[in-house]
């Protein structure tokens, strides 16, 4: 019985490899993409852009089902939540909500996702990086007329 379960599992896993996932990086219009100081951009590009921009680096495991389904889903959800490649086109009310949520998720150590960090140890944010981003988020909120966070 165990042998049949193993054989069926292997066949299913092999079959899953033939289901393609849409791993795209939409073209970024630099006129609407985020442009800010080098320190903030460096942190965002290092630890956030794989899920929150059109500049995703698709690692080798993103081609292997069932991992590929989760990776694509995380990237799609991340881009929907906050896409720095579309910065100028994000309505202010949504930008305000996302910046506030960004502060909360950083303070609670919810970003980057722990599942992402399992495979990308070098993407972890230091305390200093988190504080730089929190300060930048607060500065952006002030530019949008929000004084209290």
C-alpha positions as CSV (number, residue, x, y, z in Angstrom):
1,X,0.0,0.0,0.0
2,X,2.8,2.4,0.9
3,X,4.5,1.7,-2.3
4,X,1.4,2.6,-4.3
5,X,1.1,5.9,-2.4
6,X,4.7,6.7,-3.1
7,X,4.3,5.9,-6.8
8,X,1.1,7.9,-7.1
9,X,2.7,10.8,-5.3
10,X,5.7,10.8,-7.6
11,X,3.5,10.6,-10.7
12,X,1.4,13.6,-9.4
13,X,4.5,15.6,-8.7
14,X,5.9,14.9,-12.2
15,X,2.5,15.7,-13.7
16,X,2.4,19.1,-11.8
17,X,5.6,20.1,-13.6
18,X,3.6,20.3,-16.9
19,X,1.3,23.0,-15.5
20,X,2.9,26.3,-16.4
21,X,2.6,29.4,-14.3
22,X,2.7,32.9,-15.5
23,X,6.1,34.3,-14.3
24,X,6.1,37.7,-15.9
25,X,7.8,41.0,-15.2
26,X,5.6,43.7,-16.8
27,X,7.5,46.5,-18.5
28,X,8.2,49.3,-16.0
29,X,7.5,52.9,-17.1
30,X,10.3,54.8,-15.4
31,X,8.2,57.9,-15.3
32,X,5.8,56.3,-12.8
33,X,8.3,54.1,-10.9
34,X,9.5,55.0,-7.5
35,X,12.6,57.3,-7.4
36,X,14.0,58.2,-4.0
37,X,17.3,58.4,-2.3
38,X,19.9,55.7,-2.9
39,X,19.9,54.3,0.6
40,X,16.1,53.7,0.6
41,X,16.2,52.4,-3.0
42,X,19.0,50.0,-2.1
43,X,17.0,48.5,0.8
44,X,13.8,48.3,-1.2
45,X,15.5,46.7,-4.1
46,X,17.4,44.2,-1.9
47,X,14.5,43.0,0.2
48,X,11.2,44.2,-1.3
49,X,11.3,44.4,-5.0
50,X,11.0,40.7,-5.8
51,X,7.4,40.8,-4.6
52,X,6.6,44.6,-4.7
53,X,7.8,45.6,-8.1
54,X,7.8,44.5,-11.7
55,X,11.5,43.6,-11.3
56,X,11.1,40.2,-9.8
57,X,14.1,37.9,-9.8
58,X,12.5,34.4,-10.5
59,X,14.8,31.9,-8.7
60,X,15.2,28.3,-9.9
61,X,12.7,26.9,-7.4
62,X,10.0,29.1,-9.0
63,X,10.1,26.6,-11.9
64,X,9.4,23.6,-9.7
65,X,5.8,22.7,-8.8
66,X,4.2,22.9,-6.3
67,X,6.6,25.7,-5.1
68,X,6.0,27.6,-8.3
69,X,2.3,28.1,-7.5
70,X,3.1,29.6,-4.1
71,X,5.9,31.8,-5.5
72,X,3.7,33.2,-8.3
73,X,0.8,33.8,-5.9
74,X,3.0,35.7,-3.4
75,X,4.4,37.9,-6.2
76,X,0.9,38.6,-7.6
77,X,-0.4,39.4,-4.2
78,X,2.6,41.6,-3.4
79,X,2.3,43.6,-6.6
80,X,-1.4,44.1,-5.9
81,X,-0.8,45.2,-2.4
82,X,2.0,47.7,-3.2
83,X,3.9,48.0,-6.5
84,X,6.9,50.4,-6.4
85,X,7.1,50.1,-10.2
86,X,3.7,51.9,-10.3
87,X,4.4,54.4,-7.6
88,X,3.1,57.6,-9.3
89,X,-0.1,55.9,-10.4
90,X,-1.1,54.7,-6.9
91,X,-4.0,56.8,-5.7
92,X,-3.1,58.8,-2.5
93,X,-5.7,57.1,-0.3
94,X,-4.4,53.7,-1.2
95,X,-0.8,54.9,-0.9
96,X,-1.6,56.2,2.6
97,X,-3.1,52.9,3.6
98,X,-0.2,50.9,2.2
99,X,2.4,53.1,3.8
100,X,0.7,52.8,7.2
101,X,0.5,49.0,6.7
102,X,4.2,49.0,5.7
103,X,5.1,50.6,9.0
104,X,3.1,48.0,10.9
105,X,4.4,45.0,9.1
106,X,8.0,46.2,9.6
107,X,7.5,46.9,13.3
108,X,5.9,43.4,13.7
109,X,8.6,41.7,11.6
110,X,6.1,40.4,9.1
111,X,8.0,41.5,6.1
112,X,9.8,40.1,4.2
113,X,7.7,37.0,4.6
114,X,9.4,34.3,6.7
115,X,8.7,31.8,3.8
116,X,10.6,34.1,1.5
117,X,13.5,34.4,3.9
118,X,13.8,30.6,4.1
119,X,15.3,30.7,0.6
120,X,16.7,34.2,0.6
121,X,18.7,34.7,3.8
122,X,20.5,37.7,2.3
123,X,17.2,39.6,1.9
124,X,16.5,39.9,5.6
125,X,16.2,43.4,6.9
126,X,18.5,44.6,9.6
127,X,17.0,46.7,12.5
128,X,18.7,49.7,10.9
129,X,17.2,48.9,7.5
130,X,13.7,48.6,9.0
131,X,14.1,51.9,10.8
132,X,15.2,53.6,7.6
133,X,12.2,52.3,5.8
134,X,9.8,53.2,8.6
135,X,11.2,56.8,8.6
136,X,10.9,57.0,4.8
137,X,7.3,55.7,5.0
138,X,6.5,58.3,7.6
139,X,8.1,61.0,5.5
140,X,6.0,59.9,2.5
141,X,2.9,60.0,4.6
142,X,3.8,63.6,5.7
143,X,4.1,64.5,2.0
144,X,0.5,63.2,1.6
145,X,-0.8,65.3,4.4
146,X,-0.7,62.6,7.2
147,X,1.0,63.9,10.3
148,X,0.1,61.2,12.8
149,X,0.9,57.5,12.2
